Amino acid sequence: MRTSHSTLGVTPIDEAAVAAFPVNLTPVLILAERGPEAELLVRLLDSHSAVCARSEEPLSSARTGHELRSAMATFAIGASQDASMSLRRGAASPLRVVGSLFDPAGSASLDAVVGSLPEARVICLLRDGRDVVVNARLEALRAGCFTGLSPAAKAIAAVTAEDLFGRGGAPARLFCAESLRLHTMRWIASLRGVFRSLELLPDRTRVLRYEDLLLETIRSHAAMCRWLGVAGDAAHVHSGVEACRGAIAASPRPGAWRQRMSEGDRTGFKRMAGELLIELGYEKDTRW
């Protein structure tokens, strides 16, 4: 993946530099949780010679609109310089798009950054909430991190973790009612930025499901390039996908929830987020 000479950290930048955001570049905010799913999307985007995308140091929702614009401008200027060097080495296309990860739960700061970067586009990467909560629970159990749980729920988590990673068995149920609610509510909260982006920028927001990106990579990548205005020929798209074959193979497979969620877990999830799954297109009804 290409890297620029600058970072997205808080870097002092004057008003002139901010005002000098390269007019020939389109800034893109990638709303996605950090992880292999977001990394796959970023790598695919970055494989295009006219796009520079990065997942390191994602834009934080804690920053002000000015700080977010400053960080994005610094990145864009550095990326443009790197792109110019690449162009002198014979790259086929000039840089046209720069993109960085943005906290998907940061709906309030999304208003600020969109106000500061009115030309921005937004890519929202979704994943089936059932897989999200299962993965979050497994990671918490593996790390022994039970923040947000009551003492009773922590005790249940400790036993479940021992069953999974100590004795190597399968617990009767991965979640207790409290942990299921905790992880489900966190997933729901992570979608705030997605819905806010659709409200603020309905014509400049692209919603992409991770499952489609993984299982129909060529089609999804080609559609994304067209939407960004950097569409190339079929060979160009295929070469980008081939360059990311390792990341595709290493990405988590969809549907892990089918083996990990008990009937009780499914019922609880339906009660809290079943309608949301339907709204996002993951189910037609609650009969799953």
C-alpha positions as CSV (number, residue, x, y, z in Angstrom):
1,M,0.0,0.0,0.0
2,R,1.3,3.5,-0.8
3,T,2.1,5.7,2.1
4,S,2.6,9.5,2.1
5,H,5.2,11.5,3.9
6,S,2.6,12.9,6.2
7,T,0.3,11.3,8.8
8,L,-3.3,11.9,9.9
9,G,-2.1,12.7,13.4
10,V,-2.8,16.1,14.9
11,T,-0.3,18.2,12.9
12,P,0.0,22.0,13.1
13,I,-1.2,23.4,9.8
14,D,-2.0,27.0,9.0
15,E,-5.1,28.3,7.4
16,A,-3.4,28.8,4.0
17,A,-2.5,25.1,3.9
18,V,-6.0,24.1,4.8
19,A,-7.4,26.4,2.1
20,A,-5.0,24.7,-0.3
21,F,-6.7,21.4,-0.2
22,P,-5.8,20.1,-3.8
23,V,-8.8,21.1,-5.9
24,N,-8.2,18.2,-8.3
25,L,-8.6,15.6,-5.6
26,T,-11.8,14.1,-4.2
27,P,-11.7,13.4,-0.5
28,V,-13.4,10.2,0.6
29,L,-14.4,9.3,4.1
30,I,-14.5,5.5,4.7
31,L,-16.9,4.8,7.5
32,A,-15.9,1.4,8.8
33,E,-14.7,-0.2,12.0
34,R,-11.0,-1.0,12.0
35,G,-10.3,-4.6,11.2
36,P,-9.7,-7.0,8.3
37,E,-13.0,-6.0,6.6
38,A,-12.0,-2.3,6.4
39,E,-8.4,-3.2,5.5
40,L,-9.7,-5.2,2.5
41,L,-11.7,-2.2,1.2
42,V,-8.8,0.2,1.7
43,R,-6.4,-2.1,-0.1
44,L,-8.7,-2.6,-3.0
45,L,-9.2,1.2,-3.3
46,D,-5.5,1.8,-3.0
47,S,-4.7,-0.7,-5.7
48,H,-6.1,1.8,-8.2
49,S,-3.4,4.1,-9.6
50,A,-5.6,7.1,-9.3
51,V,-6.5,6.5,-5.7
52,C,-4.5,6.8,-2.4
53,A,-6.3,5.2,0.6
54,R,-5.1,4.4,4.0
55,S,-6.3,2.7,7.1
56,E,-3.6,3.8,9.6
57,E,-4.6,6.3,12.2
58,P,-8.2,6.7,11.2
59,L,-9.9,10.1,11.6
60,S,-11.2,10.3,15.1
61,S,-14.7,11.5,15.9
62,A,-13.2,13.4,18.9
63,R,-11.7,16.1,16.6
64,T,-13.3,19.3,15.6
65,G,-14.3,20.0,12.0
66,H,-11.2,22.2,11.5
67,E,-8.9,19.5,12.9
68,L,-10.5,16.9,10.6
69,R,-10.1,19.0,7.6
70,S,-6.6,19.9,8.5
71,A,-5.7,16.2,8.9
72,M,-7.3,15.3,5.6
73,A,-5.6,18.2,3.8
74,T,-2.2,17.3,5.2
75,F,-2.7,13.7,4.0
76,A,-4.0,14.9,0.6
77,I,-1.0,17.2,0.0
78,G,1.5,14.5,1.0
79,A,-0.3,11.9,-1.1
80,S,-0.2,14.3,-4.1
81,Q,3.5,14.8,-3.7
82,D,4.0,11.0,-3.6
83,A,1.7,10.6,-6.6
84,S,3.7,13.1,-8.5
85,M,6.9,11.1,-7.8
86,S,5.1,8.0,-9.0
87,L,3.9,9.8,-12.1
88,R,7.5,10.7,-13.0
89,R,8.3,7.0,-12.7
90,G,5.7,6.3,-15.3
91,A,2.5,5.7,-13.4
92,A,-0.5,5.5,-15.8
93,S,-2.9,7.9,-14.0
94,P,-2.6,11.1,-11.9
95,L,-3.9,10.9,-8.4
96,R,-7.6,11.8,-8.3
97,V,-9.0,10.4,-5.0
98,V,-7.7,10.3,-1.4
99,G,-9.5,8.4,1.3
100,S,-9.1,7.5,5.0
101,L,-11.0,5.6,7.6
102,F,-13.5,7.5,9.8
103,D,-15.2,6.5,13.0
104,P,-18.6,5.1,11.9
105,A,-20.2,6.0,15.2
106,G,-19.1,9.6,15.0
107,S,-22.3,11.1,13.6
108,A,-21.9,14.5,15.3
109,S,-18.3,15.0,14.0
110,L,-19.5,13.8,10.6
111,D,-21.6,17.0,10.4
112,A,-18.5,19.0,11.2
113,V,-16.2,17.3,8.7
114,V,-18.9,17.5,5.9
115,G,-19.2,21.2,6.7
116,S,-15.5,21.6,6.4
117,L,-15.2,19.3,3.3
118,P,-18.4,20.0,1.3
119,E,-16.8,18.2,-1.6
120,A,-16.3,14.9,0.3
121,R,-17.8,11.6,-0.6
122,V,-18.6,8.8,1.9
123,I,-18.2,5.1,1.6
124,C,-20.1,3.2,4.3
125,L,-18.9,-0.4,4.8
126,L,-21.5,-2.6,6.5
127,R,-21.3,-6.1,7.9
128,D,-24.0,-8.4,9.1
129,G,-24.6,-7.4,12.7
130,R,-24.9,-11.0,13.8
131,D,-21.3,-11.7,12.6
132,V,-20.2,-8.4,14.2
133,V,-21.5,-9.2,17.7
134,V,-20.2,-12.8,17.5
135,N,-16.7,-11.5,16.5
136,A,-16.8,-8.8,19.2
137,R,-17.7,-11.4,21.9
138,L,-15.0,-13.8,20.8
139,E,-12.4,-11.1,20.8
140,A,-13.5,-9.9,24.3
141,L,-13.3,-13.4,25.6
142,R,-9.9,-14.1,24.1
143,A,-8.6,-10.9,25.5
144,G,-10.3,-11.3,28.9
145,C,-11.8,-7.8,28.5
146,F,-15.2,-7.7,30.1
147,T,-15.7,-3.9,30.3
148,G,-19.3,-2.8,30.6
149,L,-20.5,-6.1,32.2
150,S,-21.8,-6.6,35.7
151,P,-19.9,-8.9,38.1
152,A,-22.3,-11.7,37.4
153,A,-21.9,-11.4,33.6
154,K,-18.1,-11.2,34.0
155,A,-18.2,-14.5,35.9
156,I,-20.2,-16.1,33.1
157,A,-17.7,-14.7,30.6
158,A,-14.7,-16.1,32.5
159,V,-16.3,-19.6,32.4
160,T,-17.1,-19.2,28.7
161,A,-13.6,-18.1,27.9
162,E,-12.2,-21.1,29.8
163,D,-14.5,-23.4,27.8
164,L,-13.4,-21.9,24.5
165,F,-9.7,-21.3,25.0
166,G,-8.7,-23.3,28.0
167,R,-10.4,-26.7,27.8
168,G,-10.9,-26.3,24.1
169,G,-14.6,-27.2,24.3
170,A,-17.7,-25.4,23.0
171,P,-19.8,-23.6,25.6
172,A,-23.5,-24.3,25.7
173,R,-24.1,-20.6,24.8
174,L,-21.6,-18.0,23.7
175,F,-23.5,-15.0,25.2
176,C,-25.4,-14.3,28.3
177,A,-28.4,-12.0,28.0
178,E,-26.3,-9.0,29.3
179,S,-23.3,-9.5,27.0
180,L,-25.6,-10.0,23.9
181,R,-27.3,-6.7,24.7
182,L,-24.0,-5.0,25.2
183,H,-22.5,-6.1,21.9
184,T,-25.7,-5.6,19.9
185,M,-26.1,-2.1,21.2
186,R,-22.5,-1.3,20.3
187,W,-23.2,-2.5,16.7
188,I,-26.3,-0.4,16.5
189,A,-24.4,2.6,17.7
190,S,-21.7,2.0,15.1
191,L,-24.3,2.7,12.4
192,R,-25.1,6.3,13.5
193,G,-22.6,7.7,11.1
194,V,-24.0,5.7,8.2
195,F,-27.5,6.9,8.6
196,R,-26.4,10.5,9.2
197,S,-24.3,10.4,6.1
198,L,-27.3,9.2,4.1
199,E,-29.2,12.2,5.5
200,L,-26.5,14.8,4.9
201,L,-25.1,13.5,1.6
202,P,-27.7,11.2,-0.1
203,D,-26.2,11.6,-3.5
204,R,-22.6,11.3,-2.3
205,T,-22.9,8.4,0.0
206,R,-22.2,4.8,-1.1
207,V,-23.3,1.9,1.1
208,L,-21.3,-1.2,0.5
209,R,-21.9,-4.6,2.2
210,Y,-18.7,-6.4,3.2
211,E,-20.3,-9.7,2.2
212,D,-20.7,-8.4,-1.4
213,L,-17.2,-7.0,-1.4
214,L,-15.7,-10.4,-0.4
215,L,-17.9,-12.7,-2.4
216,E,-18.3,-10.5,-5.5
217,T,-15.1,-8.6,-5.4
218,I,-14.6,-7.8,-9.0
219,R,-18.1,-6.5,-9.5
220,S,-18.0,-4.5,-6.3
221,H,-14.6,-3.0,-7.0
222,A,-15.6,-2.1,-10.6
223,A,-18.8,-0.4,-9.3
224,M,-16.8,1.5,-6.7
225,C,-14.3,2.8,-9.3
226,R,-17.1,4.0,-11.5
227,W,-18.8,5.8,-8.6
228,L,-15.5,7.5,-7.7
229,G,-15.0,8.5,-11.3
230,V,-11.8,6.5,-11.8
231,A,-13.2,3.6,-13.8
232,G,-10.6,1.7,-15.8
233,D,-10.9,-1.1,-18.2
234,A,-11.6,-4.7,-17.1
235,A,-8.0,-5.6,-17.0
236,H,-7.3,-2.7,-14.7
237,V,-10.0,-3.8,-12.3
238,H,-8.8,-7.4,-12.4
239,S,-5.2,-6.5,-11.7
240,G,-6.3,-4.6,-8.6
241,V,-8.3,-7.5,-7.4
242,E,-5.4,-9.9,-8.1
243,A,-3.0,-7.7,-6.1
244,C,-5.3,-8.2,-3.1
245,R,-5.8,-11.9,-3.3
246,G,-3.9,-12.5,-0.1
247,A,-6.1,-10.0,1.8
248,I,-9.3,-11.6,0.3
249,A,-8.2,-15.1,1.4
250,A,-7.4,-13.9,4.9
251,S,-10.7,-12.0,5.4
252,P,-13.3,-13.4,7.7
253,R,-16.0,-15.5,6.0
254,P,-19.6,-14.4,6.4
255,G,-22.1,-16.4,8.3
256,A,-20.1,-17.4,11.4
257,W,-23.2,-16.5,13.5
258,R,-25.0,-19.6,12.2
259,Q,-22.6,-21.8,14.2
260,R,-22.0,-19.6,17.1
261,M,-25.4,-18.2,18.0
262,S,-27.8,-20.4,20.0
263,E,-31.6,-20.2,19.5
264,G,-31.8,-18.0,22.6
265,D,-29.1,-15.7,21.2
266,R,-30.9,-15.4,17.9
267,T,-34.2,-14.6,19.6
268,G,-32.5,-11.9,21.7
269,F,-30.8,-10.4,18.7
270,K,-34.1,-10.3,16.7
271,R,-35.8,-8.5,19.6
272,M,-33.2,-5.8,19.6
273,A,-32.1,-5.5,16.0
274,G,-34.1,-7.8,13.8
275,E,-35.9,-4.9,12.0
276,L,-32.6,-3.2,11.4
277,L,-31.2,-6.3,9.6
278,I,-34.2,-6.1,7.3
279,E,-33.7,-2.4,6.7
280,L,-30.1,-3.1,5.8
281,G,-31.1,-5.8,3.4
282,Y,-29.6,-8.8,5.3
283,E,-33.0,-10.5,5.8
284,K,-36.4,-10.3,4.3
285,D,-38.2,-11.0,7.5
286,T,-37.5,-12.2,11.1
287,R,-37.9,-15.9,10.2
288,W,-34.2,-16.9,10.4
